[in-house]
């Protein structure tokens, strides 16, 4: 039952009309009260938080070494199929950028280039 309620709330959250989404939530709460299942509400909220965290983890993420590289990195990542709204500055990067979406990683950083050179020399 919790999965069904969670899916209903997810679908309501994706609606463009906030008043319709609020009406769905109100009806679900009334249904839970009428069925005597208000104890399920905290479990539904926990499940929704897990789903939201999973979506954030799977969303496109771009990190750059310097702020001035962010526009070029976002364009290059989008061309490679990873769409992100903005780039985060990662001080661990020497130069370049990395983009991640789910289990896919595109690494155009100087660190990766240095590791590649090292591997070519040692093998």
Residue frames relative to the residue before (quaternion, step in Angstrom):
aa qw qx qy qz dx dy dz
X 1.0000 0.0000 0.0000 0.0000 0.00 0.00 0.00
X 0.6303 0.5510 -0.3459 0.4236 3.58 0.97 -0.80
X 0.6350 0.5360 -0.3336 0.4451 3.59 0.99 -0.80
X 0.6524 0.5127 -0.3183 0.4584 3.59 0.96 -0.81
X 0.6596 0.4966 -0.3032 0.4757 3.56 0.94 -0.89
X 0.6354 0.5278 -0.3259 0.4599 3.57 1.00 -0.80
X 0.6569 0.5080 -0.3133 0.4608 3.59 0.93 -0.85
X 0.6237 0.5305 -0.3364 0.4652 3.58 1.04 -0.76
X 0.6891 0.4711 -0.2864 0.4703 3.57 0.90 -0.89
X 0.6104 0.5350 -0.3506 0.4672 3.60 1.07 -0.64
X 0.6579 0.4982 -0.3042 0.4760 3.56 0.94 -0.88
X 0.6415 0.5141 -0.3259 0.4668 3.59 1.02 -0.74
X 0.6484 0.5219 -0.3206 0.4522 3.59 1.02 -0.75
X 0.6791 0.4928 -0.2873 0.4619 3.59 1.12 -0.59
X 0.4895 0.6528 -0.4404 0.3747 3.60 1.24 -0.10
X 0.4766 -0.6739 0.4863 0.2868 3.57 -1.05 0.75
X 0.6889 0.4536 -0.2625 0.5008 3.57 1.13 -0.69
X 0.3306 -0.7782 0.5002 0.1869 3.59 -0.42 1.19
X 0.6181 0.5396 -0.3606 0.4436 3.60 1.06 -0.61
X 0.6341 0.5073 -0.3285 0.4823 3.61 1.07 -0.68
X 0.6378 0.5183 -0.3239 0.4686 3.58 1.02 -0.78
X 0.6462 0.5115 -0.3150 0.4707 3.58 1.00 -0.83
X 0.6382 0.5240 -0.3261 0.4601 3.59 1.03 -0.76
X 0.6336 0.5191 -0.3320 0.4678 3.61 1.00 -0.76
X 0.6595 0.5026 -0.3082 0.4663 3.57 0.94 -0.87
X 0.6532 0.5102 -0.3134 0.4634 3.59 0.94 -0.85
X 0.6561 0.5000 -0.3119 0.4714 3.59 0.98 -0.81
X 0.6376 0.5179 -0.3360 0.4608 3.59 1.00 -0.74
X 0.6537 0.4993 -0.3187 0.4710 3.59 0.96 -0.81
X 0.6360 0.5120 -0.3284 0.4748 3.59 1.00 -0.77
X 0.6373 0.5220 -0.3224 0.4662 3.57 1.01 -0.79
X 0.6599 0.5019 -0.3090 0.4660 3.59 0.93 -0.89
X 0.6419 0.5091 -0.3242 0.4730 3.60 1.01 -0.77
X 0.6847 0.4981 -0.2858 0.4488 3.57 0.89 -0.95
X 0.7154 0.4240 -0.2491 0.4963 3.57 1.05 -0.73
X 0.4563 -0.6948 0.4484 0.3286 3.59 1.24 -0.08
X 0.5419 0.6322 -0.3854 0.3978 3.58 1.09 0.65
X 0.2296 0.7989 -0.5254 0.1817 3.59 1.04 0.65
X 0.5491 0.6110 -0.3967 0.4096 3.60 1.20 -0.35
X 0.6100 0.5719 -0.3470 0.4247 3.58 1.21 -0.42
X 0.5181 0.6904 -0.4025 0.3048 3.58 1.16 -0.52
X 0.6713 0.4695 -0.3328 0.4670 3.69 0.80 -0.76
X 0.6331 0.5206 -0.3333 0.4660 3.60 1.05 -0.69
X 0.6333 0.5215 -0.3247 0.4706 3.59 1.03 -0.77
X 0.6436 0.5172 -0.3166 0.4670 3.57 0.99 -0.84
X 0.6431 0.5120 -0.3244 0.4680 3.62 0.95 -0.81
X 0.6544 0.5067 -0.3093 0.4684 3.57 0.97 -0.85
X 0.6426 0.5152 -0.3223 0.4666 3.59 1.00 -0.78
X 0.6349 0.5199 -0.3278 0.4682 3.60 1.03 -0.73
X 0.6370 0.5176 -0.3264 0.4688 3.60 1.02 -0.76
X 0.6483 0.5106 -0.3132 0.4700 3.57 0.97 -0.88
X 0.6572 0.5091 -0.3118 0.4602 3.59 0.94 -0.85
X 0.6512 0.5040 -0.3156 0.4715 3.59 0.98 -0.81
X 0.6345 0.5246 -0.3261 0.4647 3.58 1.03 -0.76
X 0.6514 0.5117 -0.3144 0.4637 3.58 0.98 -0.82
X 0.6352 0.5173 -0.3301 0.4690 3.58 1.01 -0.78
X 0.6593 0.5128 -0.3088 0.4548 3.59 0.97 -0.84
X 0.7196 0.4429 -0.2485 0.4736 3.59 1.02 -0.73
X 0.5370 0.6334 -0.4001 0.3877 3.58 1.23 -0.33
X 0.6047 -0.5787 0.4129 0.3591 3.56 -1.17 0.58
X 0.0410 -0.7895 0.6114 -0.0346 3.54 -0.99 0.93
X 0.0601 -0.7904 0.6096 0.0089 3.58 -0.77 1.03
X 0.0402 -0.7821 0.6215 0.0179 3.55 -0.98 0.89
X 0.1521 -0.7962 0.5847 0.0322 3.54 -0.99 0.94
X 0.5623 -0.5976 0.4518 0.3502 3.55 -1.28 0.37
X 0.7981 0.0789 -0.0056 0.5973 3.56 1.03 -0.85
X 0.6191 -0.5832 0.3880 0.3551 3.56 -1.11 0.73
X 0.6402 0.5548 -0.3339 0.4133 3.59 1.00 -0.75
X 0.6584 0.5069 -0.3051 0.4652 3.63 1.22 -0.38
X 0.4758 0.7331 -0.4150 0.2528 3.59 1.22 -0.29
X 0.6612 0.5089 -0.3328 0.4395 3.63 0.85 -0.84
X 0.6749 0.4804 -0.2950 0.4763 3.60 0.90 -0.90
X 0.6503 0.5194 -0.3188 0.4535 3.59 1.00 -0.79
X 0.6452 0.5136 -0.3213 0.4654 3.59 0.98 -0.79
X 0.6523 0.4997 -0.3173 0.4735 3.60 0.99 -0.78
X 0.6742 0.4908 -0.2993 0.4638 3.59 0.90 -0.89
X 0.6469 0.5062 -0.3204 0.4719 3.60 0.99 -0.77
X 0.6439 0.5102 -0.3220 0.4705 3.59 0.98 -0.79
X 0.6362 0.5178 -0.3280 0.4686 3.59 1.03 -0.72
X 0.6893 0.4545 -0.2673 0.4968 3.57 1.16 -0.61
X 0.6281 -0.5846 0.3195 0.4021 3.60 1.28 0.00
X 0.6287 0.4823 -0.3517 0.4985 3.59 1.24 0.19
X 0.1088 -0.8166 0.5666 0.0149 3.56 -0.40 1.26
X 0.0430 0.7742 -0.6279 0.0672 3.55 -0.89 1.04
X 0.5151 -0.6646 0.4504 0.3002 3.57 -1.13 0.60
X 0.7951 -0.0707 0.0458 0.6006 3.58 1.03 -0.70
X 0.4410 -0.6897 0.5170 0.2503 3.54 -1.29 0.44
X 0.3082 -0.7353 0.5779 0.1742 3.53 -1.09 0.77
X 0.3984 -0.6946 0.5416 0.2558 3.57 -1.02 0.77
X 0.1083 -0.7811 0.6145 0.0237 3.54 -0.83 1.10
X 0.3249 -0.7833 0.4920 0.1970 3.63 -0.37 1.16
X 0.5728 0.5952 -0.3851 0.4115 3.62 1.20 -0.26
X 0.6184 0.5255 -0.3471 0.4700 3.59 1.22 -0.37
X 0.4081 -0.7048 0.5260 0.2451 3.56 -0.96 0.87
X 0.7489 -0.1765 0.1734 0.6148 3.52 0.90 -1.06
X 0.7066 0.4626 -0.3304 0.4213 3.57 -1.19 0.50
X 0.3945 -0.7065 0.5447 0.2205 3.54 -1.29 -0.42
X 0.1598 -0.7342 0.6494 0.1173 3.51 -1.41 0.34
X 0.0953 -0.7772 0.6199 0.0506 3.55 -1.10 0.76
X 0.0518 -0.7971 0.6015 -0.0105 3.56 -0.98 0.90
X 0.0700 0.7541 -0.6507 0.0556 3.51 -1.08 0.86
X 0.8107 -0.0483 -0.0141 0.5833 3.55 -0.36 1.24
X 0.7771 -0.2806 0.2278 0.5153 3.56 -0.70 -1.07
X 0.5573 0.6013 -0.3794 0.4288 3.60 1.28 0.19
X 0.0364 -0.7975 0.6018 -0.0229 3.58 -0.85 1.03
X 0.0773 -0.7489 0.6568 0.0423 3.54 -0.98 0.92
X 0.0704 -0.8281 0.5552 -0.0305 3.54 -0.51 1.25
X 0.0548 0.7755 -0.6229 0.0867 3.57 -0.54 1.23
X 0.3605 0.7393 -0.4876 0.2927 3.55 0.88 0.95
X 0.6159 -0.5423 0.4239 0.3832 3.54 -1.29 0.38
X 0.5893 0.5740 -0.3711 0.4308 3.59 1.07 -0.62
X 0.6577 0.4916 -0.3090 0.4798 3.59 0.95 -0.87
X 0.6447 0.5224 -0.3226 0.4554 3.58 0.99 -0.81
X 0.6517 0.5030 -0.3132 0.4734 3.59 0.98 -0.81
X 0.6418 0.5087 -0.3224 0.4748 3.60 1.00 -0.78
X 0.6363 0.5259 -0.3244 0.4619 3.58 1.02 -0.78
X 0.6440 0.5037 -0.3195 0.4789 3.60 0.96 -0.83
X 0.6470 0.5214 -0.3169 0.4573 3.59 0.93 -0.88
X 0.6705 0.4937 -0.3010 0.4649 3.59 0.91 -0.87
X 0.6428 0.5149 -0.3251 0.4647 3.60 1.03 -0.71
X 0.6691 0.4986 -0.2999 0.4624 3.59 0.99 -0.81
X 0.7384 0.4391 -0.2431 0.4505 3.58 0.89 -0.90
X 0.7128 0.4171 -0.2764 0.4914 3.62 1.12 -0.27
